[in-house]
Amino acid sequence: MKILTRRIENLIFKFSLQIEKGKWEHVPLHLNYEDGKYRQSEIKNIIRDALPHFALTPLEYEEYTSSGDDGEKLRLAWSRISKRNKYSKGDYGELLLFLILKVFFKSEKLVTKVKLKTGNQEVYGYDCAHFTIENDQPILWLGESKFYNNFSNALNKAFESLEEHCKMSYTKNEFSFLEPHIELNKDFPYYQEIKNKLKLIQSFDEIKVKVPVFITYDCDIIKNHKQTKSQEFINEFKKEFEEKKDAIEKKALNLKSNFELIFILLPFETVSEIKDQIDLLEKGNR
């Protein structure tokens, strides 16, 4: 994962913005340019190489890696991806969210949700289950991913999900479903620690829940630039992200005090083109 992390850090960047604090946290991201082109074509390769980390449990990944059976490792990982239409399946947006949380927020995967699907049905509920340990306390990261080409549609769908998922009763039921599947890894003792601590909690009000909301969308201004360090790029994208932040902040959501929303935005030139490229890659590995 170290080499993959370096590739991601060389491709995806946090946009350095002084954004006025609102109701929620906002994390704008962008890709780098190379040879005057926005590097979105590399996303398919990142997804391909990250797939086993996303779709296999730590124990499965370790067993296949130690045995040298990379072919079977990839076969199993691909088998857990939904066979739904490329424009309606959510797996790859969830995979990108998984990578962003690992790289930019240093979270660990708590449960491999894609393993829990039944047949060709995707697992409903939150789109990820991660955790961090902060000040010696477990923080649950239960996120949403909208791998869309239209920002407004993605935002509306995200809030439809958040309205349901951020209710305390829903989150408690979600965690009750996930808890038996928490993945223990002898190389990462915090897995057992978080499991033990969560069992001791008498009220869900005691658990801090961070809800990352990952949104992609087509962005016309990408084609106006050839590099990210120009003042023109900085100025135009500052305006772009501030407009998106304002649209998000206009939304209303009744949250418990232990819930924290983090909106993560990643613009692409053409999301459908990325999905087409991934679909070809997937068909070649089925």
Residue pairs with C-beta under 8 A, 6 or more apart in sequence:
1 53
1 102
4 46
4 49
4 50
4 53
5 102
5 103
7 46
7 49
8 46
8 99
8 103
9 103
10 32
11 31
11 32
11 39
11 42
11 43
11 46
12 29
12 30
12 31
12 32
12 100
12 103
12 266
13 29
13 30
13 31
13 32
13 228
14 27
14 28
14 29
14 104
15 28
15 29
15 30
15 237
15 238
15 241
17 28
17 238
17 241
17 242
19 26
19 28
19 241
19 242
19 245
22 245
22 248
22 249
23 249
23 261
24 248
24 249
24 260
24 261
24 262
24 263
25 260
25 261
25 262
25 263
26 241
26 245
26 248
26 262
26 263
26 265
27 104
27 262
27 263
27 264
27 265
28 237
28 241
28 244
28 245
28 265
29 100
29 104
29 264
29 265
29 266
30 228
30 237
30 266
30 267
31 38
31 39
31 40
31 266
31 268
32 39
32 228
33 39
33 225
33 226
33 227
33 228
36 226
36 227
37 226
38 222
38 223
38 268
38 269
40 268
40 269
40 270
40 273
40 274
41 274
41 277
43 96
43 268
43 274
43 277
43 278
44 274
44 277
44 278
44 281
46 99
47 92
47 95
47 96
47 278
47 281
48 281
48 285
50 95
50 98
50 99
51 74
51 77
51 78
51 81
51 95
52 61
52 64
52 73
52 74
52 77
53 61
53 98
54 77
54 94
54 95
54 98
54 99
54 112
54 114
55 76
55 77
55 78
55 80
55 81
55 112
55 114
55 115
56 64
56 73
56 76
56 77
56 112
56 115
57 112
57 115
57 183
58 109
58 183
58 185
58 187
58 188
59 183
59 184
59 185
60 73
60 76
61 73
62 185
64 70
64 72
64 73
64 76
65 73
74 285
78 282
78 285
78 286
80 114
80 115
80 117
81 89
81 91
81 114
81 282
82 89
82 90
82 91
82 117
82 120
82 121
82 122
83 120
84 120
84 122
86 275
86 276
86 278
86 279
86 282
87 272
87 275
89 122
90 122
90 127
90 145
90 147
91 114
91 122
92 147
92 275
92 278
93 127
93 145
93 146
93 147
93 214
93 216
94 113
94 114
94 127
94 128
94 145
96 145
96 147
96 214
96 216
96 266
97 127
97 128
97 143
97 145
97 212
97 214
97 264
98 109
98 128
98 130
100 212
100 214
100 264
100 266
101 107
101 128
101 130
101 141
101 143
101 212
102 108
102 109
105 132
105 141
105 212
106 132
107 130
107 131
107 132
107 141
108 130
108 131
108 132
108 188
108 190
108 191
109 128
109 129
109 130
109 183
110 129
110 130
110 131
110 140
110 141
110 178
110 182
110 183
110 191
110 194
111 129
111 178
111 181
111 182
111 183
112 181
112 183
113 123
113 125
113 126
113 127
113 128
113 129
113 178
114 122
114 123
115 181
116 123
116 181
117 123
125 165
125 174
125 177
126 142
126 143
126 144
126 165
126 174
126 211
127 143
127 144
127 145
127 214
128 141
128 142
128 143
128 145
128 212
129 140
129 141
129 142
129 178
130 140
130 141
130 142
130 143
131 138
131 139
131 140
131 141
131 190
131 194
132 138
132 139
132 141
132 210
133 139
133 190
133 193
133 194
134 208
137 197
137 208
138 193
138 194
138 197
138 198
138 207
139 208
139 209
139 210
140 175
140 207
140 208
140 209
140 210
141 209
141 210
141 211
141 212
142 165
142 171
142 174
142 209
142 210
142 211
143 211
143 212
143 213
143 214
144 158
144 161
144 162
144 165
144 211
144 212
144 213
144 214
145 214
146 154
146 155
146 157
146 158
146 213
146 214
146 215
146 216
147 214
147 216
147 271
147 275
148 154
148 157
148 215
148 216
148 217
148 271
149 216
149 217
149 218
149 268
149 270
149 271
149 272
150 217
150 218
151 215
151 217
151 244
151 247
152 247
154 215
154 216
154 217
155 215
155 247
155 248
155 251
158 213
158 215
159 251
159 253
162 211
162 213
162 253
162 261
163 253
164 170
165 171
165 174
165 211
166 211
166 253
166 255
166 256
166 259
168 204
168 205
168 256
171 204
171 209
172 204
175 198
175 204
179 195
179 198
182 191
182 194
182 195
183 191
184 191
184 192
184 195
185 191
198 207
201 207
204 258
205 256
205 258
206 258
207 258
208 258
208 260
209 258
209 259
209 260
210 259
210 260
210 262
211 259
211 260
211 261
211 262
212 262
212 263
212 264
213 261
213 262
213 263
213 264
214 264
214 266
215 263
215 264
215 265
215 266
216 265
216 266
216 267
216 268
216 271
217 265
217 267
217 268
217 271
218 267
218 268
218 269
218 270
218 271
219 240
219 267
219 268
219 269
221 236
221 237
221 240
222 267
222 268
222 269
223 269
224 232
224 236
225 232
225 233
225 236
227 233
228 234
240 267
241 265
244 265
245 263
248 263
253 261
255 261
268 274
